[in-house]
Amino acid sequence: MNNAYSSPIPVRKTHLGNALASEWTKIKSVRSTVWTLGIFLALVIGIGLLAAANTTSSDYNDVPFTIPAFFGLMLGQICLITLGVLVTSSEYGTGMIRTTFTASPQRHRVLLAKILVFFAVAFVVSAGSILLVGLATSAMNSGPEAGDVPWAGTVLKGGLYVSLLGVLALAVGSMLRHSAGAITAMLGVVLVPAILPAFLLIWESTRTLAEKMSDYNAINSLAMIFGADGVDSAGGTSQLVVLIVVTALAVGGAFALLEKRDV
């Protein structure tokens, strides 16, 4: 006689789509998402439109119409960094990560779903806000004195850059499992390379390092992407590649530690 138990509840094998649906439900239902993205939009669009309203058509002879969005992104990137950290670290702080891993024992699938959902949300919001500022600036300053500098690339690369910063923060949050510590670490990643070169330039032996840090820090990288201070608006590609490599390494470290630690 076969006494094997058969559950009356239909059981089906879970897949990445289930994890994506779960993470989408989480990210859209928590207050931190609303606040951080709301402040991000207010900074990028608000400061961008304010800057655009105080410019003339002649100001866009050699810079793209999206340049006003750059000023808001310098501050707005902190919002995406904060949200990226909270996507992972908040569950560790509340202990809900135990429930998540119980429902989905394949931890790598959970982390991958978090990364994909966060990146999609961050890119749509950031690229959309840059595009909106560009369109508004073009409408306000599209006179004959304005140049014809292509700006579609700044929408793509600008949105990609700040979104990758957020993914990097997500990976750091997963490794550190502590919101305040991860946010502090990411603020150091953004701010220290922007400040430290001023001191390193004092000594000749550290001048090369200072110049590299100056070229590749987050603020100057965005400046190159948007063509600020007369920089070629098609620039910033090497800075974007470096960020992709650093983010990939951090994500790899997060996946490796995820399987070795207890919850």
Buried (B, 14 or more C-beta within 10 A) or exposed (E): EEEEEEEEEEEEEBEBEBBBEBBBEBBEEBEBBEEBBEBBBBBBBBBBBEBBEEBEBEBBEEBBBBBBBBBBBBEBBBBBBBBBBBBBBBBBBEEEBEEBBEEBEBBBBBBBBBBBBBBBBBBEBBBBBBBBBBBBBBEBBEEEEBEEBEBEBBBBBBBBBBBBBBBBBBBBBBBBBBBEBBBBBBBEBBBEBBEBBEEBBEEEEBEEBBEEBBBBBBBBBBBBBBBBEEBEBBBBEEBBEEBBEBBBEBBEBBBEBBEEEEB
